[in-house]
C-alpha cells in the first residue's frame, strides 16, 4: 500500500508540474471571465455541472480534473461542494448498478478488482470506505460498482463516501480556484501529498493482521 501511495504521489506531482509548465507557456486562464459566463447561466450552471459529474463518475477517467474545473468555474467552496454532490450521486447510482449487473459483469468492468474491494470493505466497513475515498488506492469507479456486491452496509457506504471525499474535493477545487497563484498551488499540492501519505499509513494499519495488535498488547501487559 505504501509503495502504491508513493507512486500516486509522484504521478500527482508530475501532473501538477505539467499543468504549471503549461500555465507558464500558455498563460494562466482568465478565471474572472469564466466565472462571469457561469454567473450568466444562473442556476442551470451548477445543475448542469453536478449532472455531468454524476454521469462521468459512472465511467473510468480522472475525476480530479472535473473537481479542478469546478474550483475554477465556481470558486473553492462552491466548486468543492458541487463536485462532492456530483461524485456522491454517481457513487450511489453505480452502487445500485453494481447490484443489478451482478458479480461477473462488474468484475469485467472493474478489471478484476471486485475481490480486492470486497475483502477491504467487508472486513473494515465504514473505516475502509473512508480510506478508499480519502486515498485512491482503487479507482473511483471500480469502488463504486464493486461496493454494490460487497457486504458493506449502505449507510456506511454513503456516509463514508460523503465524509471521505471532502478533503480531496477541497484540495482539487483549490487547485482550480487558486492554481494561477504560486502560493495557492503550493498549499493545494501540500494538502494532497499529506492526504496520500496519511491515507497510506491508515491503509497499512487496516491491513495489519489483528493478531499483531493483540500480541503487541499482550507484550505490554
C-alpha positions in Angstrom: 0.0 0.0 0.0 2.8 2.4 0.9 4.5 1.8 -2.5 1.2 2.4 -4.3 0.7 5.6 -2.4 4.2 6.8 -3.2 3.7 6.1 -6.9 0.4 8.0 -6.9 2.0 11.0 -5.1 4.8 11.0 -7.7 2.3 10.9 -10.6 0.3 13.7 -9.0 3.4 15.8 -8.6 4.3 15.2 -12.3 0.8 16.1 -13.4 0.8 19.3 -11.4 4.3 20.2 -12.7 2.9 19.7 -16.3 -0.1 21.9 -15.5 2.3 24.6 -14.1 4.5 24.5 -17.2 1.5 24.8 -19.5 0.2 27.7 -17.5 3.6 29.4 -17.8 3.8 28.8 -21.6 0.2 29.5 -22.5 -0.6 31.9 -19.7 -3.0 31.5 -16.8 -6.7 31.1 -17.7 -8.9 34.2 -17.2 -10.8 32.9 -14.1 -12.9 36.0 -13.8 -14.1 35.7 -17.4 -15.0 32.1 -16.9 -17.0 32.8 -13.7 -18.8 35.7 -15.3 -20.0 33.3 -18.0 -21.1 30.8 -15.4 -23.0 33.6 -13.5 -24.9 34.4 -16.6 -26.2 30.8 -16.8 -27.8 31.2 -13.4 -29.0 28.1 -11.6 -28.5 26.0 -14.7 -24.7 26.1 -14.4 -24.4 24.2 -11.1 -27.3 21.9 -12.1 -25.5 21.0 -15.4 -22.1 20.6 -13.6 -23.5 18.2 -11.0 -25.4 16.2 -13.6 -22.3 16.0 -15.8 -20.1 15.0 -12.9 -22.6 12.3 -11.8 -22.7 10.8 -15.3 -18.9 10.9 -15.8 -18.5 9.3 -12.4 -20.0 6.1 -13.9 -17.2 5.7 -16.4 -13.4 5.4 -16.0 -11.5 8.6 -16.0 -9.7 11.1 -13.8 -12.5 12.7 -11.7 -10.0 15.1 -10.1 -9.9 17.1 -13.4 -13.6 17.7 -13.0 -13.1 18.9 -9.4 -10.3 21.2 -10.6 -12.7 22.6 -13.2 -15.4 23.1 -10.6 -13.0 25.2 -8.5 -12.1 27.3 -11.5 -15.7 27.8 -12.5 -17.4 28.3 -9.1 -14.7 29.1 -6.6 -13.3 26.9 -3.8 -16.3 26.3 -1.6 -19.0 26.1 -4.3 -16.8 24.1 -6.6 -15.9 21.6 -3.9 -19.5 21.3 -2.8 -20.8 20.8 -6.3 -18.1 18.3 -7.1 -18.9 16.4 -3.9 -22.6 16.3 -4.8 -21.9 15.1 -8.3 -19.4 12.4 -7.1 -21.8 11.2 -4.4 -24.8 10.9 -6.8 -22.6 9.0 -9.3 -21.3 6.8 -6.5 -24.7 5.9 -5.2 -26.0 5.2 -8.8 -23.0 3.0 -9.6 -23.5 1.1 -6.2 -27.1 0.3 -7.3 -26.0 -0.7 -10.8 -23.4 -3.0 -9.4 -26.1 -5.0 -7.6 -28.2 -5.1 -10.8 -25.4 -6.1 -13.1 -24.1 -8.9 -11.0 -20.6 -10.0 -9.9 -19.4 -11.4 -13.3 -20.3 -8.2 -15.2 -18.9 -5.9 -12.6 -15.7 -7.9 -12.3 -15.1 -7.4 -16.0 -16.0 -3.8 -15.8 -13.6 -3.2 -12.9 -10.8 -5.4 -14.4 -10.9 -8.0 -11.6 -10.9 -5.6 -8.7 -14.1 -6.9 -7.0 -12.4 -9.4 -4.8 -9.9 -6.8 -3.5 -12.7 -4.2 -2.8 -14.9 -6.9 -1.2 -12.1 -8.0 1.2 -11.3 -4.4 2.2 -14.9 -3.1 2.7 -16.4 -6.2 4.3 -13.6 -6.5 6.8 -13.4 -2.9 7.9 -16.8 -1.3 6.9 -17.1 2.4 7.4 -13.3 2.8 8.1 -12.5 1.2 4.8 -15.0 3.3 2.9 -13.4 6.4 4.4 -10.0 5.1 3.4 -10.7 4.4 -0.2 -12.3 7.8 -0.6 -9.5 9.7 1.1 -6.8 7.9 -0.9 -7.4 6.5 -4.3 -6.0 3.0 -3.6 -8.6 1.6 -6.0 -10.0 3.7 -8.9 -13.2 5.7 -8.0 -15.5 3.9 -10.5 -14.2 0.5 -9.5 -15.0 1.1 -5.9 -18.5 2.4 -6.8 -19.5 -0.7 -8.8 -17.7 -3.3 -6.7 -19.1 -1.9 -3.4 -22.6 -2.9 -4.5 -21.5 -6.5 -4.4 -19.8 -6.4 -1.1 -21.0 -6.9 2.5 -20.6 -3.2 3.3 -23.8 -1.6 4.7 -25.5 1.0 2.5 -25.4 3.7 5.2 -21.7 3.1 5.8 -21.0 3.4 2.1 -23.0 6.6 1.7 -21.7 8.2 5.0 -18.1 7.1 4.4 -18.2 8.3 0.8 -19.7 11.7 1.8 -17.1 12.3 4.5 -14.1 10.7 2.9 -14.4 12.7 -0.4 -14.5 16.1 1.4 -10.7 16.6 1.8 -9.9 15.6 -1.8 -12.7 17.8 -3.2 -11.4 20.8 -1.3 -7.8 20.2 -2.3 -8.5 19.7 -6.0 -11.0 22.6 -6.1 -8.3 24.8 -4.5 -6.1 23.9 -7.5 -8.7 25.2 -9.8 -9.6 28.2 -7.7 -6.1 29.4 -6.9 -3.9 27.4 -9.3 -2.6 30.5 -11.0 -1.3 31.7 -7.7 2.0 30.0 -6.8 1.2 30.1 -3.1 -2.3 28.6 -3.7 -0.8 25.9 -5.9 1.8 25.1 -3.2 -0.8 24.9 -0.5 -3.1 22.6 -2.6 -0.2 20.3 -3.5 0.9 20.1 0.1 -2.6 19.1 1.2 -2.8 16.4 -1.5 0.6 14.9 -0.6 -0.3 14.9 3.1 -3.7 13.3 2.3 -1.9 10.5 0.3 0.8 9.9 3.0 -1.7 9.9 5.8 -4.0 7.6 4.0 -1.1 5.3 3.2 -0.3 5.0 6.9 -4.0 4.3 7.7 -4.1 1.6 4.9 -1.1 -0.2 6.4 -2.8 -0.1 9.8 -6.0 -1.6 8.4 -4.1 -4.3 6.6 -2.1 -5.4 9.6 -3.3 -8.8 10.9 -5.3 -8.4 14.0 -3.0 -10.9 15.7 -0.2 -8.4 15.6 -2.2 -5.9 17.6 -3.2 -8.4 20.2 0.3 -9.8 20.6 1.7 -6.3 21.0 -0.9 -5.6 23.6 0.0 -8.7 25.5 3.6 -7.8 25.3 2.9 -4.5 27.2 0.9 -6.2 29.9 
